[in-house]
Amino acid sequence: MTNYGDEAVARAQGAQKQAAARGRAQGLEVGWTVFSYLLAGMAAYGGIGWLIGRAVHVPLLFPVGMLVGLGISIGYIIHRFGRQHAEMRPRKEMTGDR
């Protein structure tokens, strides 16, 4: 007897494991991207707030700049990744029947 069936099953299982690993890797990639956007927004606008606050002697501009940067980053993340997932979802066809 031959083991062709067993080899095909083993190849299919290996392909499923590789697909699952790619999915996990893509999830990690998105997570690190979101995290870096949050940190970069806070650092950039916090730095701008710190520089302006130091020039005009208003130290409150540093934390305000960080919060503004965080808000802009969250908005961009929602725009970029929320829109991506909305395009993936199939749309329901609108018909007159219910």
C-alpha positions as CSV (number, residue, x, y, z in Angstrom):
1,M,0.0,0.0,0.0
2,T,1.0,3.6,-0.6
3,N,1.0,6.5,1.8
4,Y,-0.1,9.1,-0.7
5,G,-3.2,10.0,1.4
6,D,-1.1,10.4,4.6
7,E,1.4,12.6,2.8
8,A,-1.4,14.8,1.4
9,V,-2.9,15.2,4.8
10,A,0.5,16.1,6.3
11,R,1.1,18.7,3.6
12,A,-2.4,20.2,4.2
13,Q,-1.8,20.4,7.9
14,G,1.6,22.0,7.3
15,A,0.0,24.6,5.1
16,Q,-2.6,25.4,7.7
17,K,0.1,25.8,10.4
18,Q,2.0,28.2,8.1
19,A,-1.1,30.2,7.4
20,A,-1.8,30.5,11.1
21,A,1.7,31.6,11.8
22,R,1.5,34.3,9.1
23,G,-1.8,35.5,10.6
24,R,-0.2,35.8,14.1
25,A,2.8,37.6,12.6
26,Q,0.6,40.0,10.8
27,G,-1.3,40.7,14.0
28,L,1.9,41.4,15.8
29,E,3.0,43.7,13.0
30,V,-0.2,45.7,13.3
31,G,0.1,45.9,17.1
32,W,3.7,47.2,16.9
33,T,2.6,49.7,14.2
34,V,-0.2,51.1,16.4
35,F,2.1,51.2,19.4
36,S,4.7,53.1,17.5
37,Y,2.2,55.6,16.1
38,L,1.0,56.3,19.7
39,L,4.5,56.9,21.0
40,A,5.6,58.9,18.0
41,G,2.6,61.2,18.2
42,M,3.1,61.9,21.9
43,A,6.9,62.4,21.4
44,A,6.5,64.8,18.4
45,Y,3.7,67.0,19.8
46,G,5.1,66.8,23.3
47,G,8.5,68.0,22.0
48,I,6.8,70.8,20.1
49,G,4.8,71.7,23.2
50,W,7.9,71.6,25.3
51,L,9.8,73.9,22.9
52,I,7.0,76.4,22.6
53,G,6.3,76.3,26.4
54,R,9.9,76.9,27.1
55,A,10.0,79.9,24.7
56,V,6.9,81.5,26.2
57,H,7.5,80.3,29.8
58,V,4.3,78.2,30.0
59,P,5.3,74.7,31.2
60,L,1.7,73.5,30.8
61,L,2.1,73.3,27.0
62,F,4.3,70.2,27.3
63,P,1.5,67.9,28.7
64,V,-1.1,69.6,26.5
65,G,1.1,68.8,23.5
66,M,1.5,65.2,24.5
67,L,-2.3,64.9,24.9
68,V,-2.9,66.5,21.5
69,G,-0.3,64.2,19.9
70,L,-2.0,61.2,21.5
71,G,-5.4,62.3,20.2
72,I,-4.1,62.9,16.7
73,S,-2.4,59.5,16.8
74,I,-5.6,57.7,17.9
75,G,-7.6,59.5,15.2
76,Y,-5.1,58.4,12.5
77,I,-5.1,54.8,13.8
78,I,-8.9,54.7,13.7
79,H,-8.9,56.2,10.2
80,R,-6.2,53.8,8.9
81,F,-7.0,50.5,10.5
82,G,-10.8,51.0,11.0
83,R,-11.2,51.8,7.3
84,Q,-9.1,48.8,6.3
85,H,-11.3,46.4,8.2
86,A,-14.5,48.1,6.8
87,E,-13.4,47.4,3.3
88,M,-12.8,43.7,4.0
89,R,-16.3,43.1,5.2
90,P,-18.8,42.1,2.5
91,R,-21.6,44.4,2.0
92,K,-25.2,43.3,2.3
93,E,-27.3,44.0,-0.8
94,M,-30.2,46.2,-0.2
95,T,-33.4,44.8,-1.5
96,G,-37.0,45.8,-1.0
97,D,-37.8,42.4,0.6
98,R,-37.3,41.9,4.3
